[in-house]
Amino acid sequence: MRITMIGSGYVGLVSGACFSDFGHDVICVDKDANKIAALEAGKMPIFEPGLDTLVATNVAAGRLSFTTDLKSAVSGADAVFIAVGTPSRRGDGHADLTYVFEASREIAAAIDGPIVIVTKSTVPVGTGDKVEEIMKEAAGDYEIAVVSNPEFLREGAAIGDFKRPDRIVVGTEDARAQQVMRDIYRPLYLNESPILFTGRRTSELIKYAANAFLATKITFINEIADLCEAVGANVQDVSRGIGLDNRIGSKFLHAGPGYGGSCFPKDTLALLKTSEDYETPVRIVEAVVQVNDNRKRAMGRKVIKALGGEGKGKTVAILGLTFKPNTDDMRDAPSLAIVQSLLDAGATVRAHDPEGMDIAKAMMPSVTYCGDAYEAAAGADAVVIVTEWDIYRALDLGRLATTMNGKVMVDLRNVYRPAEVERAGFAYSSIGR
């Protein structure tokens, strides 16, 4: 099939590359000419393991291409996916749909035959209705169906998630559109990935409900971690104990400094705003958002406490800046709040991250960025593990200690066992144990 992907960011590029790997002909469109030129040169705009190879393979096979010309890309397409950004709108937290509606109008003006329009972007309930209105107003008498098809990709594991999904959600009651979507996803039938066909509004809500529930699990175990510290329990054992219950499951029950990234923060806010618009409060999600925001700042205070309650004049080494490993995404990363709280307390911050430093430099210009963990720790009074990259899981603790001014480790991801860190002479602080 011929597929056009509007937006060549995280979702659009990963989805387009995977669809082309299924054998479809895919054109990825973006207004950013520099991004398109970089993609044509084989340079990825994001860090995602395996994406560069996947793109190169399918470009070489002639199944994947890139352009800034939306009109030519839409002409003759069987399906056009909208995969543009929907950031939180400044001031009120609603999802900003400017790019979605702008893309919809441009697509409508380019349509020259029957087509299926698919919203892959994460959009609030009812967005598909508005997109359909735009299409009908501008696209004449062509047979057009607007479908919701939310993505469920984890950064750092997106290709595997796309090719081996838990489920594929398709929101449409149009028979022709259902068949087009079946044809697009047919290669996944071999993996017995279930396709759930629903109403369009139901599909839109499924995405938000899923992310809000996962954010709730993370926030729940973080609060239990605080209780564990107060009563002398071990949150990792609590996590295992409840995670073995099949009704609960073990995923997203790892205590840490709070969730961040491109999805959970903005999607929980957008769900709150939708619930307010419809006068149906979701108070659990409201509490989750507040607790998560407070937790990030609390982690900065935890570091200062480990330093003896005084940050002024101290040097802190931060290991890991991105919101999770295997991505360069700094959006709403816990490190942002932690670093700011340390700077506000008068501390000097040195940092290292395998992929996120180029982006972090613009967001945290007062930080000194280092070539590796040992350089960051040189002369520091404390080292803080914020993101659990693999390269931080087996540090030479003896070497680390000899480079430091003080011997304090704050492990916000529970990467190490307390005994092994203490044997190296560190005063050790972790989460919930």
ROMARLUM-62562 format. One record per residue (C-alpha): residue in three letters; x, y, z. Coordinates in steps of 0.001 Angstrom, whole numbers. Layout:
- ALA:X:Y:Z
...
//
This chain:
- MET:0:0:0
- ARG:1033:3632:-427
- ILE:1275:5418:2909
- THR:2052:9057:3621
- MET:3283:10061:7082
- ILE:2814:13736:7957
- GLY:5431:14578:10549
- SER:8894:13009:10692
- GLY:9479:13252:14415
- TYR:9559:10403:16891
- VAL:6202:8780:16096
- GLY:6132:9579:12393
- LEU:9657:8439:11622
- VAL:9500:5216:13647
- SER:6054:4341:12285
- GLY:7015:5191:8704
- ALA:10220:3169:8849
- CYS:8423:162:10323
- PHE:5582:327:7793
- SER:8143:402:4982
- ASP:9871:-2600:6537
- PHE:6517:-4410:6237
- GLY:6721:-3847:2476
- HIS:4558:-739:2115
- ASP:5696:2295:121
- VAL:6066:5147:2613
- ILE:6737:8856:2186
- CYS:7558:10841:5339
- VAL:6735:14544:5113
- ASP:8064:17372:7237
- LYS:8112:21161:6883
- ASP:11609:21335:8301
- ALA:13819:21237:5211
- ASN:16940:20737:7319
- LYS:15423:17665:8964
- ILE:14472:16179:5595
- ALA:17944:16876:4196
- ALA:19497:15199:7239
- LEU:17237:12153:6867
- GLU:18126:11849:3202
- ALA:21777:11918:4279
- GLY:21111:9124:6783
- LYS:21258:11299:9900
- MET:18510:10657:12446
- PRO:16864:13631:14235
- ILE:16367:11521:17375
- PHE:18265:8773:19158
- GLU:16387:5481:19032
- PRO:18283:2169:19033
- GLY:18246:510:15605
- LEU:16379:3322:13830
- ASP:19287:4449:11648
- THR:19792:925:10293
- LEU:16069:398:9716
- VAL:15776:3674:7820
- ALA:18890:3029:5724
- THR:17721:-469:4768
- ASN:14325:676:3549
- VAL:15613:3786:1787
- ALA:18051:1539:-106
- ALA:15173:-815:-984
- GLY:13174:2102:-2406
- ARG:10290:1712:36
- LEU:10990:4778:2203
- SER:11551:8369:1138
- PHE:11377:11882:2571
- THR:10019:15172:1274
- THR:8824:18635:2215
- ASP:6206:18562:-565
- LEU:2985:17502:1165
- LYS:794:17865:-1923
- SER:2741:15396:-4053
- ALA:3088:12990:-1118
- VAL:-670:12918:-467
- SER:-1647:12542:-4113
- GLY:-2510:8901:-4808
- ALA:-1955:7712:-1224
- ASP:-4128:4943:208
- ALA:-3734:6298:3747
- VAL:-2335:9491:5213
- PHE:-1170:9394:8824
- ILE:-1063:12574:10879
- ALA:1866:12228:13287
- VAL:2622:15792:14312
- GLY:3269:17075:17815
- THR:530:17850:20338
- PRO:2412:19604:23160
- SER:722:20995:26255
- ARG:-708:24402:25501
- ARG:840:27196:27510
- GLY:-1337:28533:30273
- ASP:-4001:25852:30573
- GLY:-2444:22428:29919
- HIS:-4793:21517:27062
- ALA:-3246:19619:24163
- ASP:-2207:22134:21510
- LEU:-3827:20904:18295
- THR:-2489:23686:16077
- TYR:-239:21343:14101
- VAL:-2937:18666:13747
- PHE:-5489:21067:12282
- GLU:-2903:22798:10116
- ALA:-1840:19444:8672
- SER:-5496:18477:8173
- ARG:-6188:21589:6091
- GLU:-3117:21014:3945
- ILE:-4025:17359:3440
- ALA:-7609:18275:2520
- ALA:-6340:20674:-136
- ALA:-4135:17960:-1660
- ILE:-6623:15061:-1795
- ASP:-7372:13831:-5321
- GLY:-9251:10579:-4692
- PRO:-10691:8210:-2057
- ILE:-8477:8164:1012
- VAL:-8226:7210:4676
- ILE:-6911:9871:7059
- VAL:-5400:8407:10244
- THR:-4651:10408:13392
- LYS:-1541:8832:14905
- SER:-853:11867:17075
- THR:-2129:11710:20642
- VAL:-5251:13864:20558
- PRO:-8128:14584:22967
- VAL:-11551:13034:22555
- GLY:-13438:14617:19676
- THR:-10401:15693:17657
- GLY:-11235:13230:14887
- ASP:-14656:14858:14543
- LYS:-13011:18226:13897
- VAL:-10529:16717:11435
- GLU:-13473:15137:9586
- GLU:-15208:18522:9398
- ILE:-12079:20075:7912
- MET:-11861:17296:5319
- LYS:-15500:17567:4278
- GLU:-15324:21354:3952
- ALA:-12207:21386:1780
- ALA:-11984:18072:-39
- GLY:-15132:18099:-2142
- ASP:-16982:14879:-2923
- TYR:-14126:12413:-2494
- GLU:-14771:9396:-259
- ILE:-12866:10202:2915
- ALA:-12742:8364:6246
- VAL:-11036:9729:9356
- VAL:-9618:7066:11665
- SER:-7998:7139:15112
- ASN:-4970:4855:15492
- PRO:-3045:5783:18660
- GLU:571:4769:19136
- PHE:1861:2847:22157
- LEU:5613:3168:21661
- ARG:8154:3268:24467
- GLU:11131:5468:23742
- GLY:14205:3280:23619
- ALA:12173:233:22554
- ALA:9950:1757:19880
- ILE:10829:-509:16957
- GLY:10166:-3667:18948
- ASP:6937:-2186:20307
- PHE:5756:-1338:16794
- LYS:6579:-4737:15331
- ARG:5423:-6804:18311
- PRO:2604:-4750:19831
- ASP:345:-5834:22670
- ARG:-2565:-4510:20639
- ILE:-3471:-2300:17700
- VAL:-6324:90:18394
- VAL:-8317:1414:15430
- GLY:-11155:3845:15920
- THR:-13573:3788:13006
- GLU:-16954:2316:12102
- ASP:-16392:2798:8365
- ALA:-16143:-604:6659
- ARG:-13792:551:3902
- ALA:-11471:2240:6390
- GLN:-11431:-888:8554
- GLN:-10306:-2938:5562
- VAL:-7565:-438:4684
- MET:-6274:-577:8258
- ARG:-6374:-4389:8213
- ASP:-4321:-4358:5013
- ILE:-1794:-1944:6493
- TYR:-1311:-4033:9640
- ARG:-1636:-7454:7975
- PRO:2079:-8301:8474
- LEU:1492:-8228:12232
- TYR:-1120:-10973:12016
- LEU:1790:-13428:11925
- ASN:2573:-12331:15480
- GLU:-1105:-12676:16391
- SER:-1247:-9059:17475
- PRO:-4910:-8318:18224
- ILE:-6625:-5470:16401
- LEU:-9290:-3782:18504
- PHE:-11835:-1896:16391
- THR:-13755:712:18346
- GLY:-15564:3982:17841
- ARG:-13251:6881:17040
- ARG:-13837:8726:20328
- THR:-13266:5509:22271
- SER:-9944:5008:20523
- GLU:-8859:8546:21336
- LEU:-9673:8022:25009
- ILE:-7909:4626:25195
- LYS:-4542:6299:24618
- TYR:-5018:8825:27415
- ALA:-6482:6266:29801
- ALA:-3545:3894:29216
- ASN:-896:6549:29862
- ALA:-2724:7894:32915
- PHE:-2932:4401:34399
- LEU:772:3741:33855
- ALA:1631:7129:35346
- THR:-539:6185:38321
- LYS:1413:2932:38856
- ILE:4713:4828:38815
- THR:3455:7456:41232
- PHE:1905:4851:43514
- ILE:5144:2923:43967
- ASN:7051:6178:44480
- GLU:4779:7091:47382
- ILE:5112:3558:48767
- ALA:8897:4048:48546
- ASP:8622:7078:50799
- LEU:6604:5022:53269
- CYS:9188:2232:53092
- GLU:11933:4664:54064
- ALA:9874:5864:57032
- VAL:9022:2405:58384
- GLY:12247:564:57500
- ALA:10862:-1598:54658
- ASN:12388:-2340:51233
- VAL:10434:-980:48268
- GLN:12071:-3394:45817
- ASP:10739:-6343:47805
- VAL:7336:-4654:48110
- SER:7372:-4191:44328
- ARG:8140:-7852:43739
- GLY:5564:-8934:46284
- ILE:2708:-7034:44685
- GLY:3946:-7423:41101
- LEU:3688:-11207:41298
- ASP:-67:-10744:41574
- ASN:-1256:-11140:37979
- ARG:-3995:-8603:38568
- ILE:-1320:-5976:39263
- GLY:1740:-7029:37241
- SER:5383:-6067:37768
- LYS:5810:-3416:35066
- PHE:5975:277:36005
- LEU:6512:-573:39664
- HIS:10115:624:39928
- ALA:10574:3452:42406
- GLY:12466:6497:41160
- PRO:12547:10283:40890
- GLY:9249:10620:39021
- TYR:8059:10177:35444
- GLY:8927:12492:32575
- GLY:9238:12328:28795
- SER:7050:13321:25896
- CYS:3906:11392:26845
- PHE:2946:10974:30487
- PRO:3291:14611:31624
- LYS:1357:16169:28748
- ASP:-1169:13345:28393
- THR:-2165:13337:32060
- LEU:-2613:17115:31883
- ALA:-4671:16852:28706
- LEU:-6886:14180:30283
- LEU:-7457:16450:33285
- LYS:-8498:19303:31007
- THR:-10848:17064:29039
- SER:-12446:15861:32268
- GLU:-12915:19482:33360
- ASP:-14522:20394:30025
- TYR:-17027:17577:30446
- GLU:-17467:18196:34208
- THR:-16378:14654:35117
- PRO:-13394:15017:37496
- VAL:-10655:12380:37444
- ARG:-9298:13079:40904
- ILE:-6884:10143:40953
- VAL:-5114:11500:37874
- GLU:-5153:14979:39390
- ALA:-3356:13641:42461
- VAL:-872:11739:40281
- VAL:127:14926:38429
- GLN:603:16873:41647
- VAL:2526:14130:43444
- ASN:4841:13602:40468
- ASP:5638:17308:40189
- ASN:6381:17518:43911
- ARG:8536:14396:43812
- LYS:11041:15786:41328
- ARG:11763:18778:43553
- ALA:11880:16490:46586
- MET:14701:14521:44964
- GLY:16828:17670:44939
- ARG:16154:18081:48646
- LYS:17106:14438:49161
- VAL:20520:15108:47626
- ILE:21055:18181:49793
- LYS:20084:16168:52874
- ALA:22688:13531:51934
- LEU:25248:16356:51798
- GLY:24497:17190:55402
- GLY:21716:19651:54725
- GLU:23840:22286:52991
- GLY:24311:22696:49248
- LYS:26208:25962:49159
- GLY:29805:25499:48063
- LYS:29291:21795:47273
- THR:29890:20103:43916
- VAL:27415:17461:42750
- ALA:27970:15002:39886
- ILE:24764:14083:38060
- LEU:24859:10820:36095
- GLY:22025:10636:33576
- LEU:19978:13565:32304
- THR:17375:12101:29957
- PHE:14056:11010:31433
- LYS:14925:7343:30768
- PRO:17764:5329:29187
- ASN:18176:4717:25442
- THR:16764:8070:24360
- ASP:17981:11651:24040
- ASP:14608:13004:25191
- MET:14919:15688:27869
- ARG:11262:16698:27964
- ASP:10054:16956:31577
- ALA:13064:14901:32705
- PRO:13419:14689:36512
- SER:17004:15916:36110
- LEU:15725:19386:35190
- ALA:14028:19935:38550
- ILE:16791:18183:40496
- VAL:19564:20256:38942
- GLN:17639:23496:39403
- SER:17048:22772:43080
- LEU:20763:22100:43545
- LEU:21742:25298:41752
- ASP:19204:27234:43830
- ALA:20862:25813:46963
- GLY:24238:27170:45850
- ALA:25760:23935:44578
- THR:27923:23502:41494
- VAL:26690:20786:39124
- ARG:28761:18608:36818
- ALA:26932:16120:34608
- HIS:27238:13312:32111
- ASP:24725:11535:29874
- PRO:25491:9223:26935
- GLU:22973:10849:24554
- GLY:21218:13815:26143
- MET:23954:16400:26724
- ASP:23599:18320:23458
- ILE:19928:18983:24191
- ALA:20538:19514:27909
- LYS:23107:22258:27290
- ALA:20433:24597:25966
- MET:18109:23788:28863
- MET:20685:23888:31678
- PRO:23486:26242:30614
- SER:24879:26601:34153
- VAL:25927:22938:34308
- THR:29425:21705:33431
- TYR:29156:18778:30986
- CYS:31723:15995:31134
- GLY:33025:13208:28930
- ASP:32194:10325:31274
- ALA:31045:9482:34787
- TYR:34540:9650:36265
- GLU:35224:13091:34839
- ALA:31892:14305:36231
- ALA:32718:12892:39672
- ALA:36225:14374:39833
- GLY:36329:16711:42830
- ALA:32622:16237:43591
- ASP:31169:16001:47073
- ALA:28378:13690:45901
- VAL:27480:11600:42869
- VAL:23816:11164:41969
- ILE:22442:8495:39629
- VAL:19360:10026:37999
- THR:18959:7886:34865
- GLU:19756:4171:34891
- TRP:21846:3944:31720
- ASP:23687:619:31427
- ILE:27082:2342:31613
- TYR:26274:3442:35174
- ARG:25343:-51:36375
- ALA:28880:-1346:36786
- LEU:30954:1674:37755
- ASP:34364:1088:39320
- LEU:33307:2357:42727
- GLY:36870:2377:44043
- ARG:38060:4513:41154
- LEU:35030:6763:41544
- ALA:35737:7293:45248
- THR:39372:8224:44672
- THR:38432:11009:42230
- MET:35888:12611:44566
- ASN:36238:15229:47261
- GLY:33490:13614:49331
- LYS:32121:10089:49333
- VAL:28362:10426:49021
- MET:26277:8477:46508
- VAL:22567:9151:46001
- ASP:21107:6368:43874
- LEU:17696:7556:42638
- ARG:17183:4390:40553
- ASN:18284:1722:43064
- VAL:20922:482:40647
- TYR:23333:-690:43367
- ARG:23093:-2823:46473
- PRO:23784:-736:49578
- ALA:26481:-3111:50882
- GLU:28673:-2930:47772
- VAL:28597:871:47722
- GLU:29295:1137:51426
- ARG:32245:-1275:51089
- ALA:33793:1258:48703
- GLY:33589:3826:51486
- PHE:30528:5751:50330
- ALA:27714:7116:52440
- TYR:24845:5669:50400
- SER:21276:6894:49945
- SER:18713:5175:47732
- ILE:14944:5141:47167
- GLY:12635:3349:49579
- ARG:15133:1016:51240
//
